[in-house]
Amino acid sequence: MKNLLLLFVLIPTYFFSQGTYQLAVLKYNGGGDYYANPTALPNLITFCNQNLGTNISKDVPYVEVGSKDIFLYPMLHMTGHGNVVFSKVEAENLRNYLLAGGFLHIDDNYGMDEFIRVELKKVFPNSKLVELPGEHPVFNQKFKFNGLPKIHEHDNKRPQAFGIIEKGRLLCLYTYETDLSDGWEDPQVHNDTPEKRKQALQMGANILMYAFMK
């Protein structure tokens, strides 16, 4: 399975354009709602298929963080409102996946921050989450942003994007105080304005493009 992931890394443009892959949602332990925003990723995939020329499968499985099946997916999405716990084995499995070329996007759905920061230290004990500047390429793919858009307001804090970078490669993107994946959901779920949903989906498309084309 690791060899399959390496194929995505070696020829990302081919796989990105041909749509021979799926994305997956990361299932974790600790009691947090990993299943939050069930319509988010399917809607983002539809948006990307319509606007980026991709043909990604709309079937989005949940995959356990400790499973070798994570190596079947070039990009994983993780969200939730609460507690996250990685065992030693799970942390090692996720680290191996990311170092093999996988990409993880974590979107704090409000309430995850204090937990995910601790657990990421299990995955990369010697690496820090660093804030990405507005000119980072992830904000400047097909759609141009100067940092993350603010989709929902919670604590009157600015939206921030953090990353774990190994050997010059951004392999984990953590979006905080933005609620991107809420903005990807069906319109009636959060009653976001069309402009907010558009911003969220465009930024999500940028993340997907960056993950595959970098």
C-alpha positions in Angstrom: 0.0 0.0 0.0 2.9 2.3 0.6 4.0 1.7 -3.0 0.6 2.9 -4.1 0.9 6.1 -2.2 4.4 6.6 -3.7 2.8 6.5 -7.2 0.7 9.5 -6.3 3.8 11.3 -5.1 5.9 10.5 -8.2 3.3 11.5 -10.8 0.9 13.8 -9.0 -0.2 15.8 -12.1 -1.4 12.6 -13.8 -3.4 11.4 -10.8 -4.8 14.9 -10.2 -6.1 15.2 -13.7 -7.3 11.6 -14.3 -9.2 11.3 -11.0 -8.0 7.8 -10.3 -8.2 8.2 -6.5 -10.4 8.9 -3.5 -10.1 11.2 -0.5 -10.9 10.0 3.0 -11.9 11.3 6.4 -9.6 10.3 9.3 -11.4 8.4 12.1 -9.7 8.8 15.5 -10.3 7.9 19.1 -10.8 10.0 22.2 -14.5 10.8 21.9 -14.3 13.7 19.4 -16.8 13.8 16.6 -14.6 12.8 13.7 -17.8 12.3 11.7 -18.7 16.0 11.9 -19.7 17.8 8.7 -20.7 14.7 6.7 -21.6 16.7 3.5 -18.4 18.8 3.6 -15.9 16.7 1.7 -18.4 15.4 -0.9 -19.4 19.0 -1.7 -15.8 20.1 -1.9 -15.1 17.2 -4.3 -18.1 18.3 -6.5 -16.8 21.8 -6.5 -13.3 20.7 -7.5 -14.6 18.4 -10.2 -16.6 21.3 -11.7 -13.9 24.0 -11.3 -10.6 22.2 -11.5 -11.3 19.6 -14.1 -10.8 16.8 -11.6 -12.8 13.6 -11.5 -12.4 12.5 -7.9 -14.8 9.9 -6.6 -17.6 11.3 -4.5 -17.5 8.2 -2.3 -15.7 9.4 0.8 -14.8 6.6 3.3 -13.8 6.9 6.9 -10.4 5.4 7.6 -8.9 4.7 11.1 -5.7 6.5 11.9 -4.0 3.2 12.9 -5.1 1.4 9.7 -2.7 0.6 6.8 -5.6 1.6 4.6 -4.6 5.3 5.0 -1.9 4.5 2.5 -4.6 4.1 -0.2 -5.5 7.7 0.0 -3.2 10.6 -1.1 -5.0 13.1 1.1 -6.8 12.8 4.4 -9.2 15.3 6.0 -9.7 15.5 9.7 -12.2 17.6 11.7 -14.2 17.6 14.9 -15.1 19.7 18.0 -13.4 17.9 20.8 -11.0 15.3 22.1 -8.4 13.5 20.0 -6.2 10.7 21.1 -3.5 8.9 19.1 -1.9 5.8 20.5 1.8 5.2 19.9 1.0 2.8 17.1 -1.4 5.2 15.5 1.0 8.1 15.7 3.7 6.0 14.1 1.3 4.9 11.3 0.3 8.5 10.6 3.9 9.7 10.6 4.9 7.0 8.1 2.0 7.9 5.9 3.0 11.6 5.8 6.7 10.9 5.3 5.8 8.6 2.4 4.1 11.4 0.6 0.6 11.6 2.1 -1.1 14.9 3.0 -3.3 15.6 6.0 -5.6 18.6 6.3 -7.0 19.2 9.8 -9.8 21.7 10.2 -10.7 22.7 13.8 -14.4 22.7 13.9 -14.2 24.7 17.2 -13.0 22.9 20.3 -10.3 20.6 18.8 -7.3 22.9 19.2 -6.1 22.1 22.7 -6.2 18.4 21.9 -4.8 18.2 18.4 -1.7 20.2 19.2 -0.7 17.6 21.9 -1.4 14.7 19.6 0.6 16.1 16.7 3.6 16.2 19.0 3.3 12.4 19.2 3.4 12.2 15.4 6.3 14.6 15.0 8.0 15.1 18.4 10.8 17.2 17.0 8.7 19.4 14.8 6.6 22.5 15.6 3.4 23.8 14.0 4.5 27.0 12.2 2.1 29.6 11.1 2.0 30.0 7.3 2.3 33.5 5.9 -0.4 34.9 3.6 2.0 34.6 0.6 2.4 30.8 1.1 1.6 28.9 -2.1 -1.4 27.1 -0.5 -3.2 30.4 -0.6 -2.2 31.1 -4.2 -3.3 28.2 -6.4 -6.2 28.8 -8.8 -7.9 31.1 -6.3 -6.0 33.9 -4.7 -6.2 34.6 -1.0 -4.0 36.5 1.5 -4.4 34.0 4.3 -7.4 32.0 5.3 -11.0 33.4 4.9 -13.1 33.7 8.0 -16.2 31.6 7.6 -17.6 31.5 11.1 -17.0 33.7 14.1 -16.5 32.1 17.6 -14.0 33.9 19.8 -13.3 37.0 17.8 -9.9 35.6 16.8 -8.3 35.8 13.4 -8.1 32.7 11.2 -4.7 31.0 11.1 -3.1 28.3 9.0 -0.4 26.2 10.6 1.8 23.5 9.1 4.2 20.8 9.9 7.1 21.0 7.4 9.7 18.2 7.0 12.6 18.6 4.6 11.0 21.6 3.0 7.6 19.9 2.4 4.4 20.9 4.0 2.8 17.6 4.9 0.2 18.6 7.4 -2.0 21.7 7.2 -4.0 22.8 10.3 -6.6 25.4 9.8 -7.8 27.2 12.9 -10.5 29.7 13.7 -11.9 29.6 10.2 -14.4 26.7 10.0 -13.6 26.0 6.4 -15.4 22.6 6.4 -18.5 24.2 7.8 -18.5 26.3 4.7 -18.3 23.3 2.5 -21.5 21.7 3.9 -24.9 21.8 2.3 -26.2 25.4 2.4 -29.1 24.7 4.7 -26.8 23.2 7.5 -25.2 26.5 8.6 -27.1 29.1 6.5 -23.9 30.6 5.4 -24.1 33.3 2.7 -23.3 32.3 -0.9 -20.2 34.4 -0.7 -18.9 32.7 2.5 -19.6 29.3 1.0 -17.8 30.3 -2.2 -14.7 31.5 -0.2 -14.7 28.3 1.8 -14.9 26.0 -1.3 -12.3 28.0 -3.2 -9.9 27.8 -0.3 -10.6 24.1 0.0 -9.9 23.7 -3.7 -6.6 25.5 -3.2 -5.7 23.1 -0.5 -6.4 20.1 -2.7 -4.5 21.6 -5.6 -1.5 22.3 -3.4 -1.6 18.8 -1.9 -1.4 17.2 -5.3 0.6 19.6 -7.4 3.4 20.7 -5.0 
